[in-house]
Amino acid sequence: MSKQELAVLGRSGDAGACCPGLLTTPLDEEQAADLAKVFKALGDPVRLRLLSMIASRSGGEVCVCDLTPAFELSQPTISHHLKLLRQAGLIDCERRGTWVYYWLVPETTDRLAGILTRPAGEPLPERTASAGAAS
Amino acid sequence: MSKQELAVLGRSGDAGACCPGLLTTPLDEEQAADLAKVFKALGDPVRLRLLSMIASRSGGEVCVCDLTPAFELSQPTISHHLKLLRQAGLIDCERRGTWVYYWLVPETTDRLAGILTRPAGEPLPERTASAGAAS
């Protein structure tokens, strides 16, 4: 249960080794497909709340038994959302006895933040009315 | 066409004025719903490619006529994806004569990057096997 698809982002061997350049270079189809999976996992309010509860937890991890009561949803529904977050490499988990414990995979959120950060010292160019005028 | 839902993220008046603390504080339902809309817009490979083409464009903006040929999709389909990116506040556009020109709204990607960035000087705590043990 602990091995997740952490490779979705920033696979070793990628140019730059860190982040496809969402803001600096057009993504190719494979990069876009990989990255879309992670953003899609974040594109749901319940999953965002679960992620924020897990990430902000003092101690670094949360028992699933402490997550479920915050939602008016069944345990299987919560488990399904947690599974999607795991498959996106955003969280990981481990069973210990009766309960499963979840924690953030900060490498993934760090990489997302990097992908969405403009290169230092490179402000976006001023928009010019002439751009594309030759088309 | 130029007024978009830029308020989805970081409405003035929010605590911190910048970013709901995805990694530091559990999101409330309204924050999660707002933020999920933006991530959902990013959760599609075609929209990610469009966004990266627009964001990385020298000159800062792109004619829709230069976006469409990169995809084996109809013009209405491309326009639909661009509309979803606009509604999420990620891009904006303006019609000039025959064509519509698109540009990145960097404030939105900056805010997303901020939301996904761990607080400076606050590494995530070590996970401890005892966390949640009282449950």
Chai-1 contact restraints between the chains, C-beta under 6 A:
chainA,res_idxA,chainB,res_idxB,connection_type,confidence,min_distance_angstrom,max_distance_angstrom,comment,restraint_id
A,L22,B,S52,contact,1.0,0.0,6.0,A-B,restraint_1
A,L23,B,A55,contact,1.0,0.0,6.0,A-B,restraint_2
A,T24,B,S56,contact,1.0,0.0,6.0,A-B,restraint_3
A,T25,B,S56,contact,1.0,0.0,6.0,A-B,restraint_4
A,P26,B,S52,contact,1.0,0.0,6.0,A-B,restraint_5
A,P26,B,M53,contact,1.0,0.0,6.0,A-B,restraint_6
A,P26,B,S56,contact,1.0,0.0,6.0,A-B,restraint_7
A,L27,B,L48,contact,1.0,0.0,6.0,A-B,restraint_8
A,L27,B,R49,contact,1.0,0.0,6.0,A-B,restraint_9
A,L27,B,S52,contact,1.0,0.0,6.0,A-B,restraint_10
A,A32,B,P45,contact,1.0,0.0,6.0,A-B,restraint_11
A,A32,B,L48,contact,1.0,0.0,6.0,A-B,restraint_12
A,A32,B,R49,contact,1.0,0.0,6.0,A-B,restraint_13
A,A33,B,P45,contact,1.0,0.0,6.0,A-B,restraint_14
A,L35,B,L48,contact,1.0,0.0,6.0,A-B,restraint_15
A,A36,B,G43,contact,1.0,0.0,6.0,A-B,restraint_16
A,A36,B,D44,contact,1.0,0.0,6.0,A-B,restraint_17
A,A36,B,P45,contact,1.0,0.0,6.0,A-B,restraint_18
A,A36,B,L48,contact,1.0,0.0,6.0,A-B,restraint_19
A,F39,B,F39,contact,1.0,0.0,6.0,A-B,restraint_20
A,F39,B,L42,contact,1.0,0.0,6.0,A-B,restraint_21
A,F39,B,G43,contact,1.0,0.0,6.0,A-B,restraint_22
A,K40,B,G43,contact,1.0,0.0,6.0,A-B,restraint_23
A,L42,B,F39,contact,1.0,0.0,6.0,A-B,restraint_24
A,G43,B,A36,contact,1.0,0.0,6.0,A-B,restraint_25
A,G43,B,F39,contact,1.0,0.0,6.0,A-B,restraint_26
A,G43,B,K40,contact,1.0,0.0,6.0,A-B,restraint_27
A,G43,B,G43,contact,1.0,0.0,6.0,A-B,restraint_28
A,D44,B,A36,contact,1.0,0.0,6.0,A-B,restraint_29
A,P45,B,A32,contact,1.0,0.0,6.0,A-B,restraint_30
A,P45,B,A33,contact,1.0,0.0,6.0,A-B,restraint_31
A,P45,B,A36,contact,1.0,0.0,6.0,A-B,restraint_32
A,L48,B,L27,contact,1.0,0.0,6.0,A-B,restraint_33
A,L48,B,A32,contact,1.0,0.0,6.0,A-B,restraint_34
A,L48,B,L35,contact,1.0,0.0,6.0,A-B,restraint_35
A,L48,B,A36,contact,1.0,0.0,6.0,A-B,restraint_36
A,R49,B,L27,contact,1.0,0.0,6.0,A-B,restraint_37
A,R49,B,A32,contact,1.0,0.0,6.0,A-B,restraint_38
A,S52,B,L22,contact,1.0,0.0,6.0,A-B,restraint_39
A,S52,B,P26,contact,1.0,0.0,6.0,A-B,restraint_40
A,S52,B,L27,contact,1.0,0.0,6.0,A-B,restraint_41
A,M53,B,P26,contact,1.0,0.0,6.0,A-B,restraint_42
A,A55,B,L23,contact,1.0,0.0,6.0,A-B,restraint_43
A,S56,B,T24,contact,1.0,0.0,6.0,A-B,restraint_44
A,S56,B,T25,contact,1.0,0.0,6.0,A-B,restraint_45
A,S56,B,P26,contact,1.0,0.0,6.0,A-B,restraint_46
A,G59,B,T128,contact,1.0,0.0,6.0,A-B,restraint_47
A,G59,B,A131,contact,1.0,0.0,6.0,A-B,restraint_48
A,G60,B,L124,contact,1.0,0.0,6.0,A-B,restraint_49
A,G60,B,P125,contact,1.0,0.0,6.0,A-B,restraint_50
A,G60,B,R127,contact,1.0,0.0,6.0,A-B,restraint_51
A,E61,B,R127,contact,1.0,0.0,6.0,A-B,restraint_52
A,E61,B,A131,contact,1.0,0.0,6.0,A-B,restraint_53
A,C63,B,G132,contact,1.0,0.0,6.0,A-B,restraint_54
A,C63,B,S135,contact,1.0,0.0,6.0,A-B,restraint_55
A,C65,B,S135,contact,1.0,0.0,6.0,A-B,restraint_56
A,W103,B,R127,contact,1.0,0.0,6.0,A-B,restraint_57
A,P106,B,L124,contact,1.0,0.0,6.0,A-B,restraint_58
A,T109,B,L116,contact,1.0,0.0,6.0,A-B,restraint_59
A,L112,B,L116,contact,1.0,0.0,6.0,A-B,restraint_60
A,A113,B,A113,contact,1.0,0.0,6.0,A-B,restraint_61
A,A113,B,L116,contact,1.0,0.0,6.0,A-B,restraint_62
A,A113,B,T117,contact,1.0,0.0,6.0,A-B,restraint_63
A,L116,B,T109,contact,1.0,0.0,6.0,A-B,restraint_64
A,L116,B,L112,contact,1.0,0.0,6.0,A-B,restraint_65
A,L116,B,A113,contact,1.0,0.0,6.0,A-B,restraint_66
A,T117,B,A113,contact,1.0,0.0,6.0,A-B,restraint_67
A,L124,B,G60,contact,1.0,0.0,6.0,A-B,restraint_68
A,L124,B,P106,contact,1.0,0.0,6.0,A-B,restraint_69
A,P125,B,G60,contact,1.0,0.0,6.0,A-B,restraint_70
A,R127,B,G60,contact,1.0,0.0,6.0,A-B,restraint_71
A,R127,B,E61,contact,1.0,0.0,6.0,A-B,restraint_72
A,R127,B,W103,contact,1.0,0.0,6.0,A-B,restraint_73
A,T128,B,G59,contact,1.0,0.0,6.0,A-B,restraint_74
A,A131,B,G59,contact,1.0,0.0,6.0,A-B,restraint_75
A,A131,B,E61,contact,1.0,0.0,6.0,A-B,restraint_76
A,G132,B,C63,contact,1.0,0.0,6.0,A-B,restraint_77
A,S135,B,C63,contact,1.0,0.0,6.0,A-B,restraint_78
A,S135,B,C65,contact,1.0,0.0,6.0,A-B,restraint_79
